[in-house]
Amino acid sequence: MSSYQTDLSRKWAVLSVALLLTACANPLNRHTSQHYADTCFEAEDNGRMQLAEEACTRALRNVEMGNLGDALKSTRMYDLGRIKRQLGKFEEAADLQLESIRIAEVDPAFDDVARARRYAELAMSLAALDRWRDGADWLVKVVPVRSKFDGAEAAFLEEVFARYATRMKRLGAESLARKFSSAISSD
């Protein structure tokens, strides 16, 4: 083999390894993403929402940079969307939740409850944007699985259902108002 062929073979080998490394999930990014996610949750629990937003953003970026898969990307988008909603960044929150839902609806890693969490978060962001009817379309998907929630999540859902029931009644959407009202504290 000539030196030209050897040099070419080495270049192809280096390129192949580089492509394989970039195409595979990176464990360092997984660890770093989890670290930032933990920081996000701790900051949220302590009311440090700006820090939570920054940490959740970094958690999502590490998933993207490390090619860690759509399921984890959806989870990190959901988390960041929750934080953005709490910060009043409703448009950004809705965009993140919609993308998270697109993934969760086709990925078998997500069950009905995981998808319902995303629907409820999106409904709250849309309500804050005064897009109640759009939000109601998502919230009706939560009603069938509402009894699977307990604790703080159940209380959150009851608040969402109550707000939507009131608003749907004002908008003349009596059927939706009744549906949301019946989802409150019904077992």
C-alpha positions as CSV (number, residue, x, y, z in Angstrom):
1,M,0.0,0.0,0.0
2,S,1.4,3.4,-0.9
3,S,1.9,6.2,1.6
4,Y,-1.0,8.1,-0.1
5,Q,-3.3,5.2,0.4
6,T,-2.2,4.7,4.0
7,D,-2.8,8.4,4.7
8,L,-6.2,8.3,3.1
9,S,-7.1,5.2,5.1
10,R,-6.1,6.9,8.3
11,K,-8.2,10.0,7.4
12,W,-11.2,7.8,6.7
13,A,-10.7,6.0,10.0
14,V,-10.5,9.2,11.9
15,L,-13.6,10.6,10.1
16,S,-15.5,7.3,10.8
17,V,-14.7,7.4,14.5
18,A,-15.7,11.1,14.7
19,L,-19.0,10.3,13.1
20,L,-19.6,7.4,15.4
21,L,-18.9,9.5,18.5
22,T,-21.2,12.3,17.4
23,A,-24.0,9.8,16.5
24,C,-23.9,8.0,19.8
25,A,-25.4,9.1,23.1
26,N,-22.7,10.6,25.2
27,P,-22.7,9.5,28.9
28,L,-21.0,12.7,30.0
29,N,-23.9,14.7,28.5
30,R,-26.4,12.4,30.2
31,H,-24.7,12.9,33.6
32,T,-24.4,16.7,33.1
33,S,-28.0,16.9,31.9
34,Q,-29.2,15.1,35.0
35,H,-27.1,17.3,37.2
36,Y,-28.7,20.4,35.7
37,A,-32.2,18.9,35.9
38,D,-31.6,18.2,39.7
39,T,-30.4,21.8,40.1
40,C,-33.5,23.0,38.3
41,F,-35.8,21.1,40.6
42,E,-34.0,22.2,43.7
43,A,-34.1,25.8,42.6
44,E,-37.8,25.5,41.8
45,D,-38.5,24.1,45.2
46,N,-36.6,27.0,46.8
47,G,-38.4,29.6,44.7
48,R,-35.3,30.6,42.7
49,M,-37.0,30.5,39.4
50,Q,-34.4,32.3,37.3
51,L,-31.8,29.7,38.4
52,A,-34.3,27.0,37.7
53,E,-34.9,28.3,34.2
54,E,-31.1,28.5,33.5
55,A,-30.5,25.0,34.9
56,C,-33.4,23.5,33.0
57,T,-32.2,25.2,29.8
58,R,-28.8,23.7,30.3
59,A,-30.3,20.3,31.0
60,L,-32.1,20.4,27.7
61,R,-29.0,21.6,25.8
62,N,-27.0,18.7,27.1
63,V,-29.6,16.3,25.9
64,E,-29.5,17.9,22.4
65,M,-25.7,18.0,22.3
66,G,-25.3,14.5,23.5
67,N,-28.0,13.0,21.2
68,L,-29.6,11.5,24.3
69,G,-32.9,10.6,22.5
70,D,-36.3,12.0,22.0
71,A,-37.8,10.6,25.2
72,L,-35.3,12.5,27.4
73,K,-35.6,15.6,25.2
74,S,-39.4,15.6,25.7
75,T,-38.9,15.3,29.4
76,R,-36.5,18.2,29.6
77,M,-38.7,20.3,27.3
78,Y,-41.7,19.6,29.6
79,D,-39.6,20.6,32.7
80,L,-38.4,23.8,31.1
81,G,-41.9,24.6,29.8
82,R,-43.2,24.3,33.4
83,I,-40.6,26.7,34.6
84,K,-41.2,29.2,31.8
85,R,-45.0,29.1,32.6
86,Q,-44.3,29.9,36.2
87,L,-42.1,32.8,35.1
88,G,-44.9,34.2,32.9
89,K,-43.1,33.3,29.7
90,F,-46.3,31.8,28.3
91,E,-45.5,31.8,24.6
92,E,-42.1,30.1,25.2
93,A,-43.7,27.6,27.6
94,A,-46.5,26.7,25.1
95,D,-43.9,26.2,22.3
96,L,-41.9,23.8,24.6
97,Q,-44.9,21.9,25.7
98,L,-46.2,21.5,22.1
99,E,-42.9,20.0,21.0
100,S,-42.8,17.8,24.1
101,I,-46.3,16.6,23.3
102,R,-45.3,15.9,19.6
103,I,-42.6,13.5,20.9
104,A,-44.6,12.0,23.7
105,E,-47.6,11.2,21.5
106,V,-45.5,8.9,19.3
107,D,-42.9,7.6,21.7
108,P,-44.0,4.4,23.6
109,A,-41.9,5.5,26.6
110,F,-44.8,7.8,27.5
111,D,-48.0,6.6,29.1
112,D,-51.4,8.4,29.2
113,V,-50.5,10.1,32.5
114,A,-47.2,11.5,31.2
115,R,-49.0,12.8,28.2
116,A,-51.8,14.2,30.3
117,R,-49.3,16.2,32.4
118,R,-48.1,17.8,29.2
119,Y,-51.6,18.6,28.0
120,A,-52.5,20.3,31.4
121,E,-49.3,22.4,31.3
122,L,-50.0,23.5,27.8
123,A,-53.7,24.3,28.7
124,M,-52.5,26.6,31.5
125,S,-50.0,28.4,29.2
126,L,-52.7,28.8,26.5
127,A,-55.1,30.1,29.1
128,A,-52.6,32.7,30.2
129,L,-52.3,33.8,26.5
130,D,-56.1,34.1,26.5
131,R,-56.4,31.1,24.1
132,W,-58.9,29.3,26.3
133,R,-60.6,27.4,23.5
134,D,-57.3,26.1,22.2
135,G,-56.4,25.0,25.7
136,A,-59.7,23.3,26.2
137,D,-59.0,21.1,23.2
138,W,-55.9,19.8,25.1
139,L,-57.5,19.7,28.5
140,V,-60.3,17.4,27.4
141,K,-57.6,14.8,26.8
142,V,-56.8,14.9,30.5
143,V,-60.3,14.1,31.8
144,P,-60.3,10.3,31.1
145,V,-57.1,9.9,33.2
146,R,-57.7,12.5,35.9
147,S,-58.3,9.9,38.6
148,K,-54.7,8.6,38.1
149,F,-53.3,11.7,39.7
150,D,-53.0,12.3,43.4
151,G,-51.4,14.8,45.8
152,A,-50.1,18.1,44.4
153,E,-50.7,17.0,40.8
154,A,-54.4,16.2,41.6
155,A,-54.8,19.6,43.3
156,F,-53.1,21.3,40.3
157,L,-55.5,19.6,37.9
158,E,-58.5,20.5,39.9
159,E,-57.4,24.2,39.7
160,V,-57.0,23.9,36.0
161,F,-60.4,22.2,35.5
162,A,-62.1,24.8,37.7
163,R,-60.6,27.7,35.8
164,Y,-61.5,26.2,32.5
165,A,-65.0,25.3,33.6
166,T,-65.6,28.9,34.6
167,R,-64.1,30.3,31.4
168,M,-66.0,27.9,29.1
169,K,-69.2,28.8,30.8
170,R,-68.5,32.5,30.2
171,L,-67.7,31.7,26.5
172,G,-70.9,29.8,26.1
173,A,-69.3,26.4,25.8
174,E,-71.7,24.8,28.2
175,S,-70.8,21.2,27.3
176,L,-67.1,21.8,28.0
177,A,-67.9,23.7,31.2
178,R,-69.9,20.7,32.4
179,K,-67.1,18.3,31.4
180,F,-64.5,20.2,33.3
181,S,-66.8,20.7,36.3
182,S,-67.5,17.0,36.5
183,A,-63.8,16.3,36.5
184,I,-63.3,18.2,39.7
185,S,-63.3,15.8,42.7
186,S,-65.0,13.0,40.9
187,D,-63.8,9.5,41.5
